[in-house]
Amino acid sequence: MYKSENQNMKAPAKVSSISALHQFLGLGKPSHPLISVFNFDDVKLEPETILSAVTTDFYVVALKKDCAGGKCRYGQQYYDFDNGIMYFIAPHQVMQFEDVLLNGVKGFVLVIHPDFLQGFPLAKQIKDYGYFSYATNEALHLSEKEEKSIMDIIENVSGEINTNIDAFTQDLLVSNIDLLLKYCDRFYNRQFLTRKKINTDLLTKLEGLLDAYFKEDDLIERGIPTVQFIASALNLSPNYLSDMLRVQTGQTTQQHIQHRVIEKAKELLSTTKLSVSEIAYQLGFEHPQSFHRLFKSRASVSPLEFRASFN
């Protein structure tokens, strides 16, 4: 059983190696020092074991079922650990546990040290998967068919780790991990699409937030809204918000913001006699050249050409 105790007062326990993780969880020595798969059934922790927070030097991909409850905090938000199926943890992220019972939990844990991926394109690509950095309560919920797809890959990974390591082992393991993450990305996109009401509400809130922001007259002081500002106002992580918007609208948060900037610029260009530089400053740009480049890239004409079209 994990219990949180004075979480804010204790530094997170650091697990630097997969061997150390195995030792702590009562597992046997890992077959490979940089990658491991184990089942929750295999974990042997004493009932009095208390862990308030932990951070690791490796990636964690886990699928769990039949959890008795409890909460898990990842970053600044609570993860729906009690209801979720799959969750993803990046290296050096802090996980905090509250009353999480592991007795009876089913599923697997895959841990991958970044060094294992060095020399492969996945070493860079893995950082682009937003689900590793979501600071929100969004675990991945799988259908029965999706779960089988995941488990088939994990069985391949586990079998490869536990056979005699040879010249093909790392290539095959990385290929399977790459396939696993691509499937998870697909399933996350499906999850975004099926959560229509929640996502529609988020879009409505986003539009309202941008409406209010650009109606204010203090853009000179406040500057253009950042993705971080918008995401924080919506209580979401920047990556999660952009991924959701990309699936729903085909545009990222940054592109939504830029669209509003251009709309406001068009309004000022067509209804005022302010110079292009004055408009740029009024919209919060430090350099008029930056405004000019953005406007032309989004509107396909320069600010002066757009203004001339009204004369």
N, C-alpha and C positions, 0 to 999 in steps of 0.2 A: 504494500500500500504506500502510495506517495501522499504526503501531506505538505501543504504550504505552511511555513512557520516564520513569521516576521520576514516576509519576502523582501520587503523594501530595505531591510537592514543587513541582509546577507549578500555577499557577492556570489554570483553563480558558480557552481562547481564546474570546472573545466575538464572535459574528456579529450585528451590530445591524440589518442590512438585508438584504433579498433580493438587492439589487444586489451587496452585498459577498459574499454566498454564491455568486452566479453567477460573480463574478470569481475567487474562490478555486478554484472547481471547473472553471475553464476554459470556462465556458459563455458564450454571447453575452449581450448586455444583455437583461434581462427585459422582456417586452412591457408588464407592469404592475408598478409599484413595490411593490404590497402583496400580490400573489398570483402564483404561478408553478407550472407543472408541467413536469418534465423527466424524461427517461429516464436510467437508469444508464449506458446505452450512450453517452450524450452527454458524460459526465463525462471531463475530460481533466486528469488529475493526473500530475505527474512521479513516477517510481518511487521517488525518494528522499524524497517528501513524508512528513513525520511529524506526526501529530496525536495528542496524548495525551488531550486532553479538550476538549469544546466546549460552549458554551451559546448559545442563540439567543433572539431577541426575538419569535419567531413559532412558530406551530404547524407540526408536521411530520407528515404522513401518508405512509407509504411501503409499497410492495409490492415485495418482492424475491425473486428465484428464482435458483437455480444459483450460490449463494454458495460460494466455495471454502473457507470456514471462518472462524475467528476468533471473538472474543467482544466483546460490547458491554455495558457496565455503565450502568444507568440508575438514578439515585438510589443506593441502597445494595445493589442486587442485580444479578446478571448476567441480561441478557436473552438468550433463546435465539435469538440473531441468526443462528447458523449453520443453524438448522432452521426458524425462523419464516417466515411468509409476509408478514403485515402487522404493522407496529409504529407506535406513536403517541407523539409527544413534545410536551409542553406548553412554552410559553415559559419561559425561565429555568431549565429543568431541565438538569442536567449529564449529558452522554453521554461515556463513556470507551471508547476503542477499543483492542483488542489484536489485532494481526496480522490485520486484516480486509483481504482482497484484493478489490478492486472489479473487477479484470479478469474479464470474462466474466459479471458479474452482470447479470441481466435485471430489468426492472420499472420502476416510476416513483416519483417523489418529488413530493408536493404540499406546498407551503409557503404558509401563510396568515398574514398579519400581523393581530393582533387589531383594529387600526384599520379594516381592511377590513369587519369585521362590525358596526361601530358603527352604531346606529340600527335594527338588526334584532334580533328576539328571539333569534337564534342567538348573539349576542354573550354573552348570559348562559347560554343552554342548553348551549353547548359545554363549559362548566366542569363540567357535571353528568355528562358522559360519563366514567365511571371509568377507562376504558382509557388516558386521557391522563395519569393520575397513578399508575398501578400501579407500585409499586416491587418488582416480582417478575418471575420469568422466564416471563412468559406472553404470548407473541406470539399473533396471531390466525391460525389455520390455516384455509385456505379449501378448499372442494371446487371442482371444476372449474366447476360451475354458479355457485357464489358468486363465484368469481374473475371470471367473465364479467360478472356483474352490476356488480361494482366497476369493471371496465375500461370498460364502456359509459358509466358516469357520468364517469369520468376523461376519456374521449374527448370528452364533451360539454363538460367544464370546459376542456380544452385548446383545443378548437375555438373556444369563446367568448372565451378570453383572446387568441387569435391573430387574431381578426377585428377589424374596426374598432370601437372602443369607442363606444357610444352610450348613450342614456338607459335602455336596457333591460339593459345588460351586467351591472351589479352585482346587480340583482334576480335575473337568471337564474343567475349564478354562485353567489350565496348559496343559492338554492333547490336547486341541484345539490349543493353542499357539505352542506346540511342532509340531503338524501336519502342521500348517501354515508355520513354519520355514523349515520343511523338504520339503514341496512343493516348497518353494522359492529356496532352495538349488538345487532341481531338475531342476527348470526352469533356474537358473543361469548356470548350467552345459549344458543345451540345448543351451543357448545363446552362450556359449564358442564354442560349436561344430558348430553352424551355422555361426559364424563369421570367416570363414576359411581364407579369404585373409588377414584380419587384424592379425589373430593369426599366420599365416604363416610368415608374415612380422616380427612379434615380435620374432619368433623362429630364423629367419635368423639373426636379429640384435643380439640376445642373443649369437648365435654361433660365430658371428663375434667378439663380445665383448670378449668372452672367448678365442678365437683364439689369439687376439691381446694381451690379458693379459698374457697368458702363453708363448708367444714368447719373452716377455721381460726377461732380465737377472737379474732383481732386486727383485725377489720373496723373497729373504732373507730380504730385507728391507720392502717390501710392504705386505708380508704375503699372505696367501691364500685369494682370493676374498670372501667377505662376501655376504650373500643374500641381505643385505641392500645396499651394494655398487652396485651390479648388478641391483637391482630394481630401485635405484636412477638414474643410468645411462640410464635406459630405460624409466624414468619418470613414473614409476608405483609404487604401494605399494607392499611390500614384499608378503602380503597375496594374492593379486590379481594375481601377477606373478606366484606364486606357484600353485594357483588353476587352472589358465589357462594351465600351463605346465602339471599338473597332468591329466587334461582332454585330452590334446592333445597327450601327450607322456607317461603317466603313471608314470612320475617322477616329484618330486618337484624341485625347484631351487637348494636346497642344494644337492640333488642327482646328478643334472647336473654338479654342480661344482666338486663334489667328483669324478665323472666319468672322468673329465678332469685332475684332480690331478693324478689319477691312470694311465691314458694314458701317462702323462708326466713322471711319475715315471717309467713306463715300458720302455719308451724310454731311460732314463738315466741308468737303470739297464742293459739293453741289449747292449748299445753302449759306455759306459764309464766304468772305473775301480774305480769310486768313491765308497766309503763304503756306507752302508745303512744309517748310521748316517749322512754322508756328504750329501747324496741325500735328506734326511729328512730336513736338515737345508736349503738346496738350494731351496726346495719347499716351505719354509716359516713355517715349523713346529718348535715350540719351543722345543718340546720333541720328540726324535726318537720313543719312545714307542707309541705315538699317531699315528705317521705315520705307524708303524708296524701293529697296530690294524686295522686302516682304510684299508690298503692294503689287509690284509688277509680277512677282511670281504667282500671286493668288488671283489677280485681276487680269493678267495678260496685257495690261497697258500700264504706262507710268501714271503717277498721280496727276501730272499736268495734262497728259493726253485724256485722262478720264474727265477732268474739269472742262477741257476744251470741247468735249462732246455735248456739253450743256449750253454752249454759246452758239 
